[in-house]
């Protein structure tokens, strides 16, 4: 069971236990950390936009083109480490993953 380090929009850091096998979006939404995920994880809204800590960014699979398109088309606050949390699958290898919730669009 991975433990995540999540920085909310106010700058507070939270430690969140997450079940392996689901997406990163689910524990962020379930713990009410500012991720609304209105599309339910279908990669069609960008309301689960996060910044992956630079130390973790290279450890994740590269984003697919639909994720890249969503970030480009629907986000104003995009950075080089921007990802959609619904597209990051959790597993034990991501124990300690640190993300910051992007500003609300």
Secondary structure, DSSP 8 states (H G I E B T S, - for coil): -EEEEEE-TTS-EEEEEE-TTSBHHHHHHHTTSS---TTSSSSSS-TTEEEE-HHHHTTS----HHHHHHHHHH-SS--TTEEEGGG-B--GGGTT-EEEE----
